[in-house]
Amino acid sequence: MSKPQRLLPRPTPETQHFWDGCREGELRLQRCRDCAEPFFPPRPFCPHCGKRDVEVFRASGRATLYSYVINYRPRPDMGEEPYAIAVVTLEEGPRLMTNIVSCPQTPEALQLDMPLQVHFAAQNETITLPLFEPAQPAPGDTP
């Protein structure tokens, strides 16, 4: 018996650049050209100053774990194992809700402020989800 498909977002004209970027392996954010503040979720105006002069830019894909909850209630589309529903703080400042992958889904493994990096998971031809995993140390970093 196959697992049901995960519930997926439906891109809108305001979010299409974000989903196109994920499909292409880029985490894309927006920033105001007037006040220079980056923001998420996508929208046609700056939530900081209200101006409509916004641009899309490629984010670093680095983040830290801000908050999470471990869901132990099975969901057929998410598998039988517990999974973390998390909020991460992107290096650029905005926060994003996501899942943490590639590590045990335990409080011991999921440490607040732990460094993370984006991991793109293709769901179908049009939707690729930005999930996050523990960051690998950069060359030259000391443990």
N, CA, C and O of each residue as an XYZ file, in Angstrom:
572
protein
N       0.847     -1.181      0.000
C       0.000      0.000      0.000
C       0.890      1.240      0.000
O       1.781      1.359      0.841
N       0.663      2.148     -0.916
C       1.506      3.335     -1.006
C       1.038      4.414     -0.025
O      -0.136      4.513      0.331
N       2.002      5.198      0.381
C       1.734      6.287      1.313
C       0.979      7.398      0.584
O       1.334      7.721     -0.550
N      -0.054      7.996      1.196
C      -0.745      9.115      0.555
C       0.213     10.286      0.348
O       1.160     10.470      1.112
N      -0.044     11.067     -0.685
C       0.798     12.226     -0.957
C       0.635     13.274      0.136
O      -0.467     13.520      0.625
N       1.739     13.876      0.502
C       1.747     14.953      1.487
C       0.914     16.117      0.959
O       0.917     16.393     -0.240
N       0.211     16.790      1.845
C      -0.520     17.994      1.447
C       0.488     19.038      0.993
O       1.456     19.327      1.696
N       0.257     19.594     -0.171
C       1.218     20.526     -0.761
C       0.611     21.910     -0.937
O      -0.603     22.050     -1.090
N       1.463     22.933     -0.914
C       0.976     24.298     -1.130
C       0.533     24.501     -2.573
O       0.928     23.764     -3.476
N      -0.286     25.506     -2.763
C      -0.705     25.922     -4.098
C      -0.104     27.302     -4.352
O      -0.520     28.282     -3.735
N       0.870     27.383     -5.256
C       1.465     28.688     -5.541
C       0.440     29.701     -6.026
O      -0.523     29.362     -6.713
N       0.669     30.941     -5.653
C      -0.149     32.066     -6.102
C       0.776     32.993     -6.885
O       1.990     32.790     -6.874
N       0.243     33.992     -7.555
C       1.139     34.934     -8.253
C       2.177     35.570     -7.303
O       3.304     35.843     -7.715
N       1.799     35.803     -6.046
C       2.721     36.425     -5.085
C       3.801     35.460     -4.595
O       4.876     35.899     -4.189
N       3.529     34.147     -4.627
C       4.487     33.170     -4.100
C       5.203     32.374     -5.180
O       6.102     31.594     -4.867
N       4.829     32.550     -6.440
C       5.391     31.726     -7.518
C       6.912     31.802     -7.573
O       7.563     30.784     -7.806
N       7.499     32.988     -7.364
C       8.969     33.103     -7.404
C       9.619     32.231     -6.337
O      10.687     31.665     -6.569
N       8.985     32.118     -5.168
C       9.527     31.300     -4.090
C       9.546     29.830     -4.495
O      10.564     29.155     -4.344
N       8.407     29.329     -5.014
C       8.315     27.916     -5.401
C       9.179     27.611     -6.619
O       9.749     26.523     -6.704
N       9.290     28.543     -7.562
C      10.200     28.350     -8.695
C      11.637     28.227     -8.192
O      12.393     27.376     -8.660
N      12.009     29.078     -7.239
C      13.362     29.021     -6.675
C      13.629     27.692     -5.987
O      14.685     27.093     -6.189
N      12.693     27.227     -5.183
C      12.879     25.934     -4.499
C      13.082     24.816     -5.516
O      13.956     23.967     -5.341
N      12.285     24.813     -6.568
C      12.415     23.794     -7.612
C      13.800     23.862     -8.266
O      14.338     22.839     -8.688
N      14.374     25.068     -8.350
C      15.691     25.263     -8.957
C      16.833     25.174     -7.939
O      17.991     25.409     -8.286
N      16.510     24.834     -6.676
C      17.547     24.679     -5.659
C      18.006     25.990     -5.044
O      19.126     26.088     -4.543
N      17.141     26.999     -5.080
C      17.450     28.300     -4.474
C      16.351     28.692     -3.498
O      15.164     28.564     -3.796
N      16.761     29.169     -2.333
C      15.808     29.726     -1.381
C      15.713     31.219     -1.694
O      16.679     31.956     -1.503
N      14.560     31.660     -2.170
C      14.377     33.054     -2.583
C      13.504     33.800     -1.591
O      12.428     33.341     -1.207
N      13.994     34.957     -1.191
C      13.258     35.856     -0.306
C      12.995     37.150     -1.054
O      13.404     37.322     -2.203
N      12.309     38.049     -0.383
C      12.096     39.389     -0.913
C      12.689     40.392      0.060
O      12.844     40.118      1.250
N      13.017     41.563     -0.475
C      13.442     42.673      0.378
C      12.930     43.962     -0.242
O      12.685     44.063     -1.444
N      12.783     44.930      0.633
C      12.321     46.248      0.221
C      13.492     47.027     -0.366
O      14.577     47.053      0.214
N      13.277     47.650     -1.497
C      14.337     48.482     -2.092
C      14.452     49.829     -1.381
O      15.444     50.540     -1.537
N      13.432     50.170     -0.602
C      13.454     51.447      0.103
C      14.129     51.320      1.466
O      15.062     52.066      1.765
N      13.668     50.385      2.295
C      14.242     50.257      3.647
C      15.242     49.097      3.767
O      15.879     48.943      4.808
N      15.385     48.285      2.717
C      16.354     47.184      2.631
C      16.055     46.006      3.560
O      16.910     45.137      3.726
N      14.863     45.951      4.172
C      14.513     44.847      5.077
C      14.065     43.618      4.283
O      13.172     43.713      3.441
N      14.691     42.456      4.555
C      14.199     41.225      3.933
C      12.953     40.736      4.661
O      12.765     41.030      5.841
N      12.093     39.984      3.955
C      10.886     39.485      4.608
C      10.413     38.179      3.994
O      10.763     37.827      2.867
N       9.611     37.477      4.771
C       8.944     36.247      4.396
C       7.725     36.140      5.299
O       7.832     36.493      6.473
N       6.594     35.682      4.834
C       6.291     35.113      3.538
C       6.192     36.163      2.441
O       6.099     37.361      2.712
N       6.213     35.684      1.179
C       6.149     36.603      0.044
C       4.865     37.419      0.045
O       3.796     36.937      0.420
N       5.001     38.672     -0.385
C       3.859     39.575     -0.532
C       4.272     40.738     -1.426
O       5.465     40.962     -1.629
N       3.319     41.474     -1.958
C       3.657     42.534     -2.910
C       4.071     43.857     -2.270
O       4.283     44.840     -2.980
N       4.190     43.899     -0.945
C       4.567     45.149     -0.272
C       5.463     44.808      0.916
O       5.469     43.672      1.390
N       6.206     45.777      1.386
C       7.100     45.591      2.527
C       6.294     45.636      3.830
O       5.581     46.610      4.074
N       6.397     44.591      4.675
C       5.673     44.621      5.936
C       6.284     45.572      6.961
O       5.679     45.838      8.000
N       7.486     46.087      6.673
C       8.173     46.990      7.603
C       7.788     48.451      7.364
O       7.505     49.193      8.305
N       7.784     48.856      6.072
C       7.503     50.269      5.786
C       6.290     50.480      4.887
O       5.854     51.614      4.691
N       5.739     49.389      4.336
C       4.537     49.499      3.520
C       4.765     49.829      2.062
O       3.809     49.874      1.288
N       6.014     50.064      1.661
C       6.294     50.405      0.259
C       6.109     49.173     -0.626
O       6.229     48.037     -0.169
N       5.815     49.422     -1.890
C       5.584     48.335     -2.844
C       6.788     48.081     -3.749
O       6.700     47.268     -4.669
N       7.889     48.748     -3.510
C       9.084     48.548     -4.323
C       9.916     47.423     -3.701
O      10.836     47.673     -2.922
N       9.578     46.183     -4.059
C      10.251     45.019     -3.491
C      10.984     44.258     -4.584
O      10.625     44.330     -5.760
N      12.027     43.521     -4.175
C      12.788     42.710     -5.116
C      12.982     41.313     -4.529
O      12.924     41.121     -3.314
N      13.211     40.352     -5.406
C      13.483     38.979     -5.016
C      14.990     38.791     -5.024
O      15.677     39.285     -5.918
N      15.509     38.072     -4.020
C      16.944     37.773     -3.999
C      17.166     36.353     -3.493
O      16.309     35.769     -2.830
N      18.328     35.819     -3.819
C      18.690     34.471     -3.396
C      19.240     34.532     -1.975
O      20.202     35.249     -1.700
N      18.620     33.775     -1.080
C      19.070     33.712      0.317
C      20.193     32.683      0.434
O      20.409     31.874     -0.469
N      20.896     32.728      1.548
C      22.042     31.845      1.763
C      21.653     30.384      1.962
O      22.430     29.484      1.643
N      20.454     30.146      2.486
C      20.050     28.782      2.806
C      20.495     28.342      4.192
O      20.257     27.202      4.591
N      21.138     29.241      4.926
C      21.568     28.929      6.292
C      20.554     29.494      7.283
O      19.922     30.522      7.044
N      20.421     28.778      8.416
C      19.433     29.174      9.425
C      19.843     28.617     10.774
O      20.801     27.852     10.886
N      19.101     29.016     11.797
C      19.238     28.413     13.125
C      17.853     27.987     13.590
O      16.841     28.553     13.179
N      17.829     26.983     14.449
C      16.566     26.474     14.961
C      16.033     27.429     16.025
O      16.678     27.651     17.050
N      14.869     27.983     15.779
C      14.251     28.943     16.699
C      13.301     28.240     17.669
O      13.324     28.507     18.870
N      12.467     27.341     17.144
C      11.480     26.659     17.968
C      11.024     25.409     17.224
O      11.165     25.319     16.005
N      10.479     24.447     17.963
C       9.955     23.252     17.319
C       9.004     22.527     18.259
O       8.958     22.784     19.462
N       8.254     21.620     17.670
C       7.445     20.667     18.416
C       7.626     19.334     17.707
O       7.679     19.285     16.478
N       7.720     18.267     18.464
C       7.819     16.942     17.869
C       6.422     16.341     17.859
O       5.800     16.162     18.906
N       5.940     16.032     16.661
C       4.614     15.451     16.507
C       4.740     13.925     16.568
O       5.382     13.315     15.713
N       4.126     13.322     17.578
C       4.158     11.874     17.741
C       2.902     11.199     17.182
O       2.825      9.973     17.107
N       1.942     12.002     16.797
C       0.693     11.446     16.263
C       0.914     11.090     14.794
O       1.228     11.970     13.993
N       0.758      9.822     14.427
C       1.026      9.431     13.035
C       0.104     10.133     12.046
O      -1.087     10.324     12.294
N       0.690     10.505     10.931
C      -0.062     11.045      9.793
C       0.310     10.188      8.603
O       1.496     10.051      8.302
N      -0.642      9.614      7.926
C      -0.302      8.714      6.814
C       0.603      9.360      5.763
O       1.446      8.679      5.179
N       0.443     10.660      5.517
C       1.263     11.312      4.493
C       2.643     11.716      5.002
O       3.478     12.150      4.208
N       2.907     11.588      6.297
C       4.204     11.963      6.864
C       4.959     10.751      7.402
O       6.083     10.900      7.881
N       4.380      9.569      7.338
C       5.027      8.375      7.851
C       4.608      8.088      9.279
O       3.832      8.834      9.877
N       5.119      7.023      9.805
C       4.743      6.581     11.142
C       5.639      7.158     12.235
O       5.241      7.201     13.400
N       6.814      7.591     11.883
C       7.774      8.086     12.870
C       7.416      9.501     13.318
O       6.755     10.234     12.582
N       7.847      9.890     14.518
C       7.653     11.295     14.920
C       8.432     12.222     13.984
O       9.447     11.826     13.410
N       7.960     13.428     13.838
C       8.660     14.400     12.999
C       8.552     15.781     13.644
O       7.582     16.096     14.334
N       9.570     16.584     13.398
C       9.630     17.924     13.975
C       8.974     18.937     13.047
O       9.277     19.005     11.856
N       8.078     19.712     13.615
C       7.522     20.892     12.950
C       8.285     22.053     13.573
O       8.204     22.281     14.780
N       9.018     22.779     12.755
C       9.954     23.754     13.295
C       9.768     25.141     12.701
O       9.219     25.315     11.613
N      10.247     26.117     13.455
C      10.406     27.478     12.958
C      11.911     27.741     12.986
O      12.567     27.576     14.015
N      12.438     28.150     11.844
C      13.860     28.469     11.759
C      14.015     29.956     11.484
O      13.170     30.580     10.843
N      15.120     30.511     11.985
C      15.457     31.900     11.689
C      16.503     31.875     10.590
O      17.615     31.388     10.792
N      16.148     32.396      9.438
C      17.092     32.430      8.321
C      18.220     33.405      8.622
O      18.031     34.375      9.357
N      19.374     33.151      8.063
C      20.535     34.027      8.272
C      20.201     35.479      7.927
O      20.751     36.407      8.520
N      19.308     35.664      6.976
C      18.918     37.010      6.542
C      17.931     37.675      7.494
O      17.674     38.872      7.364
N      17.368     36.927      8.455
C      16.482     37.508      9.456
C      15.072     36.955      9.522
O      14.585     36.699     10.623
N      14.378     36.752      8.381
C      13.012     36.242      8.473
C      12.947     34.835      9.060
O      13.933     34.098      9.061
N      11.777     34.485      9.554
C      11.540     33.137     10.085
C      10.639     32.373      9.116
O       9.817     32.949      8.404
N      10.829     31.055      9.120
C      10.135     30.181      8.189
C       9.715     28.911      8.918
O      10.500     28.351      9.682
N       8.486     28.450      8.692
C       8.036     27.178      9.259
C       8.427     26.069      8.293
O       8.279     26.217      7.080
N       8.933     24.946      8.834
C       9.478     23.879      8.018
C       9.522     22.592      8.827
O       8.958     22.512      9.918
N      10.188     21.601      8.288
C      10.485     20.367      9.016
C      11.994     20.223      9.088
O      12.715     20.682      8.201
N      12.469     19.582     10.153
C      13.887     19.278     10.304
C      14.070     17.827      9.889
O      13.324     16.949     10.324
N      15.062     17.580      9.047
C      15.314     16.240      8.529
C      16.773     15.863      8.763
O      17.585     16.690      9.180
N      17.090     14.606      8.488
C      18.464     14.086      8.539
C      19.072     14.095      9.934
O      20.291     14.192     10.082
N      18.226     13.994     10.959
C      18.717     13.852     12.322
C      17.611     13.235     13.168
O      16.441     13.288     12.788
N      17.964     12.654     14.305
C      16.921     12.093     15.163
C      15.918     13.174     15.573
O      16.283     14.326     15.805
N      14.683     12.785     15.653
C      13.611     13.719     16.010
C      13.398     13.650     17.522
O      12.347     13.226     18.002
N      14.423     14.079     18.253
C      14.413     14.044     19.716
C      14.865     15.390     20.264
O      15.567     16.132     19.577
N      14.471     15.714     21.494
C      14.943     16.968     22.095
C      16.471     17.015     22.236
O      17.065     18.092     22.198
N      17.098     15.856     22.397
C      18.560     15.832     22.523
C      19.235     16.237     21.208
O      20.268     16.906     21.221
N      18.661     15.838     20.092
C      19.248     16.160     18.782
C      18.829     17.531     18.276
O      19.585     18.183     17.556
N      17.642     17.971     18.642
C      17.111     19.241     18.142
C      17.365     20.336     19.172
O      16.501     20.644     19.993
N      18.529     20.904     19.121
C      18.932     21.928     20.074
C      18.592     23.314     19.524
O      18.910     23.625     18.376
N      17.947     24.143     20.344
C      17.646     25.504     19.906
C      18.935     26.215     19.522
O      19.974     26.016     20.151
N      18.865     27.035     18.501
C      19.983     27.797     17.945
C      20.992     26.939     17.186
O      22.035     27.447     16.773
N      20.705     25.646     16.993
C      21.638     24.821     16.226
C      21.686     25.308     14.790
O      20.660     25.710     14.242
N      22.871     25.279     14.163
C      22.977     25.723     12.772
C      22.345     24.705     11.824
O      22.504     23.495     11.982
N      21.631     25.229     10.844
C      20.918     24.407      9.871
C      21.232     24.887      8.463
O      21.703     26.006      8.256
N      20.961     24.018      7.509
C      21.062     24.403      6.100
C      19.863     23.843      5.366
O      19.307     22.815      5.754
N      19.468     24.524      4.305
C      18.292     24.112      3.550
C      18.585     22.810      2.813
O      19.704     22.566      2.363
N      17.562     21.994      2.705
C      17.597     20.737      1.950
C      16.319     20.724      1.127
O      15.222     20.717      1.686
N      16.446     20.722     -0.187
C      15.270     20.778     -1.047
C      14.763     19.367     -1.337
O      15.529     18.501     -1.760
N      13.467     19.139     -1.107
C      12.854     17.829     -1.301
C      11.744     17.944     -2.341
O      10.669     18.475     -2.062
N      12.020     17.438     -3.549
C      11.029     17.479     -4.629
C       9.840     16.601     -4.263
O      10.003     15.450     -3.860
N       8.647     17.159     -4.408
C       7.415     16.427     -4.124
C       6.702     16.001     -5.406
O       6.065     14.949     -5.453
N       6.817     16.817     -6.430
C       6.266     16.516     -7.754
C       6.986     17.425     -8.753
O       8.014     18.014     -8.417
N       6.467     17.545     -9.958
C       7.142     18.337    -10.998
C       7.170     19.832    -10.694
O       8.033     20.549    -11.202
N       6.236     20.311     -9.871
C       6.148     21.752     -9.636
C       6.493     22.184     -8.213
O       6.902     23.326     -8.006
N       6.338     21.299     -7.227
C       6.572     21.688     -5.835
C       7.782     20.960     -5.251
O       7.848     19.731     -5.228
N       8.724     21.754     -4.787
C       9.878     21.272     -4.031
C       9.843     22.009     -2.705
O       9.781     23.238     -2.670
N       9.881     21.252     -1.608
C       9.783     21.864     -0.284
C      11.161     22.203      0.279
O      12.100     21.420      0.137
N      11.285     23.367      0.918
C      12.541     23.693      1.600
C      12.494     23.143      3.035
O      11.848     23.719      3.910
N      13.179     22.037      3.254
C      13.305     21.450      4.580
C      14.680     21.843      5.101
O      15.510     22.331      4.334
N      14.933     21.643      6.381
C      16.232     22.016      6.931
C      16.859     20.835      7.649
O      16.168     20.016      8.255
N      18.189     20.763      7.568
C      18.962     19.698      8.199
C      20.132     20.323      8.945
O      20.491     21.471      8.683
N      20.735     19.572      9.883
C      21.898     20.128     10.587
C      22.974     20.545      9.579
O      23.258     19.827      8.621
N      23.557     21.706      9.813
C      24.569     22.241      8.903
C      25.874     21.468      9.036
O      26.277     21.071     10.129
N      26.510     21.270      7.913
C      27.838     20.670      7.897
C      28.841     21.784      8.169
O      28.672     22.899      7.676
N      29.890     21.495      8.953
C      30.888     22.549      9.198
C      31.543     22.988      7.898
O      31.826     22.165      7.027
N      31.778     24.268      7.771
C      32.466     24.800      6.610
C      33.937     24.417      6.674
O      34.485     24.266      7.766
N      34.593     24.255      5.513
C      36.025     23.940      5.537
C      36.779     24.989      6.359
O      36.588     26.192      6.178
N      37.627     24.519      7.252
C      38.409     25.440      8.083
C      37.762     25.746      9.415
O      38.415     26.302     10.299
N      36.459     25.388      9.590
C      35.793     25.604     10.882
C      36.362     24.645     11.918
O      36.637     23.483     11.619
N      36.535     25.135     13.126
C      36.995     24.258     14.198
C      35.774     23.803     14.993
O      34.880     24.601     15.275
N      35.735     22.513     15.356
C      34.565     22.012     16.083
C      34.433     22.597     17.456
O      33.495     22.265     18.180
